[in-house]
Amino acid sequence: MIQLNESTLRKIQMVELEMLIELDRICRKNDIKYTIIGGTLIGAMRNGGFIPWDDDIDIAMLRNEYEKFRNACKKDLDRNRFYFQDHRNTKGYRWGYGKLRRKDSLFLREHQEHMPYEQGIFLDVFPHDGVPDAYPMRAFHNFKCFLIRKFLWSEVGKVADKNALKRKVFSVMSMVPDKKIFAVYHKLIQKSNRKRYKRVRALMFPTFGNEYGYNREWFESGEDVAFEGHMFQCMKGAREYLKFSYGDYLQLPPVEKRKVHPVSAIQIPDIRIEA
């Protein structure tokens, strides 16, 4: 695994900032709502930019906005510099959310070297779908999300998991064709958007806590927030969302919890970002 030093990490962050600027340009041009979330949002609120050790950017969109973004990328994305991946346009891609990636770059995740698609430096775009209002149904819905996610992960888990027995289980699970797994996933997407539920979540990513969802209203209205000297879209309930997700998000975590993605190879293009 490559140990990222401060200089290399900062260069990666600048490439990701370039991608975020492009995403924002496309969204504003096409009237698409998004919000920065996760560590990116913490960084905006606490640092005015990247958390010093963060190596990715997280974006959320409600499902209808995500579909608009996918279509907008087909006509408006600067294809000289970027490309967009999800399981509908990239063979062998096994994640239930999209990635905007930088051309002429490489961010090869450890244990994913065998995955059959380009792996440039990226930012994640998480579509958010509804979850049932009643808690028992929401918990069952979360279990279905968990199962689908593990079947998708199995192609990586069969080499990445530290437990030998789990690697064998994942090896068996990985034999299920990804088309069948995604067929189940799409049925869940349709079911999750039949009505306007009070809560939403990224179906193929774990949620924080035991509520298995976030207030839909957080993702429906937004405002601009400063991040690395640029203005990007942010949910109006940002502080409430962060407190719900992380507790005291202003408190720096201990050093051992300041994690980055383990990578086995990196290539960083020369870029220039205009103010």
Residue pairs with C-beta under 8 A, 6 or more apart in sequence:
1 110
1 262
1 263
1 264
2 263
2 264
2 265
2 266
4 12
4 55
4 260
4 263
4 266
6 52
8 266
8 268
9 52
9 53
9 55
9 260
11 268
12 55
12 107
12 121
12 266
12 268
13 50
13 54
13 55
14 271
14 273
15 102
15 105
15 121
15 268
15 269
15 271
16 56
16 57
16 121
16 122
16 123
17 50
17 57
17 228
17 230
17 273
18 81
18 102
18 271
18 273
19 57
19 82
19 100
19 101
19 102
19 121
19 122
19 123
20 36
20 57
20 59
20 123
20 227
20 230
20 232
21 230
21 273
22 77
22 78
22 81
22 82
22 100
23 34
23 59
23 69
23 100
23 123
23 125
24 34
24 230
24 232
24 233
26 32
26 69
26 72
26 73
26 76
26 77
27 33
27 34
27 69
27 72
27 233
29 72
29 76
30 68
30 69
30 72
30 76
32 61
32 65
32 68
32 69
32 72
33 61
33 62
33 65
33 219
33 220
33 222
33 233
34 59
34 60
34 61
34 65
34 69
34 125
34 222
34 233
35 41
35 59
35 60
35 61
35 218
35 219
35 222
35 233
35 234
35 235
36 44
36 57
36 58
36 59
36 60
36 225
36 227
36 232
36 233
36 234
37 58
37 59
37 60
37 126
37 235
37 241
38 58
38 245
39 51
39 54
39 56
39 58
40 50
40 54
40 56
40 57
40 58
40 59
40 227
41 58
41 234
41 235
41 238
41 241
41 242
42 51
42 242
42 246
42 249
43 49
43 50
43 51
43 54
43 227
44 225
44 226
44 227
44 232
44 234
44 238
45 225
45 238
45 239
45 242
45 249
45 250
46 249
46 250
48 226
48 227
48 228
49 227
49 228
49 229
50 228
53 258
53 259
53 260
54 260
55 260
55 261
56 122
56 123
56 124
56 261
57 123
57 124
58 123
58 124
58 126
59 123
59 124
59 125
59 126
60 125
60 126
60 128
60 202
60 219
61 69
61 125
61 126
61 127
61 128
61 219
62 127
62 128
62 200
62 216
62 219
62 220
63 127
63 128
63 129
63 189
63 193
66 98
66 125
66 127
66 128
67 127
69 98
69 125
70 84
70 86
70 88
70 98
73 84
73 100
77 83
77 84
80 103
81 102
81 103
82 100
82 101
82 102
82 103
83 100
83 101
83 103
83 118
83 120
84 98
84 99
84 100
84 101
85 93
85 98
85 99
85 101
85 117
85 118
86 93
86 95
86 97
86 98
86 99
87 93
87 94
87 95
87 96
87 178
87 182
90 117
91 116
91 117
92 115
92 116
92 117
92 178
93 115
93 117
94 115
94 152
94 153
94 155
94 156
94 178
94 181
95 152
95 204
96 148
96 149
96 152
96 185
96 202
96 203
96 204
96 205
97 124
97 125
97 126
97 127
97 202
97 204
97 205
98 124
98 125
98 127
99 122
99 123
99 124
99 125
100 122
100 123
100 125
101 118
101 119
101 120
101 121
101 122
102 120
102 121
102 122
102 269
103 120
103 269
104 120
104 267
104 269
105 120
105 121
105 267
105 268
105 269
106 119
106 120
106 121
106 265
106 266
106 267
107 119
107 120
107 121
107 122
107 261
107 263
107 266
108 119
108 263
108 264
108 265
108 266
109 119
109 261
109 262
109 263
109 264
110 160
110 262
110 263
110 264
111 156
111 159
111 160
111 262
112 119
112 156
112 160
113 264
113 265
114 159
115 155
115 156
121 268
126 202
126 205
127 202
127 203
128 200
128 201
128 202
128 214
128 219
129 188
129 189
129 192
129 193
129 200
129 201
129 202
129 203
130 192
130 193
130 194
130 195
130 196
130 197
130 199
130 200
130 216
131 138
131 141
131 142
131 192
131 197
131 199
131 200
131 201
131 212
131 213
132 138
132 141
132 197
133 197
133 198
133 199
138 199
138 211
138 212
138 213
139 212
141 192
141 212
142 207
142 212
144 188
145 188
145 201
145 203
145 204
148 181
148 184
148 185
148 188
148 203
148 204
149 204
149 205
149 206
150 157
150 170
150 173
151 173
151 176
151 181
152 178
152 181
152 185
152 204
153 170
154 170
154 171
154 173
154 174
154 176
155 170
155 174
155 178
157 166
157 167
157 170
157 173
157 174
158 167
158 168
158 170
158 171
158 173
158 174
159 167
161 167
161 170
185 203
185 204
188 203
189 203
192 203
196 216
197 213
197 216
198 215
198 216
199 211
199 212
199 213
199 214
199 215
199 216
200 213
200 214
200 216
200 219
201 207
201 212
201 213
201 214
207 213
207 214
208 244
208 245
208 246
209 244
209 245
214 241
214 244
214 245
215 237
215 240
215 241
217 237
218 235
218 236
218 237
218 238
218 240
218 241
219 235
221 235
221 236
222 233
222 234
222 235
222 236
223 233
223 234
223 236
224 231
224 232
224 233
224 234
225 231
225 232
225 233
225 234
225 238
229 275
235 241
242 249
243 249
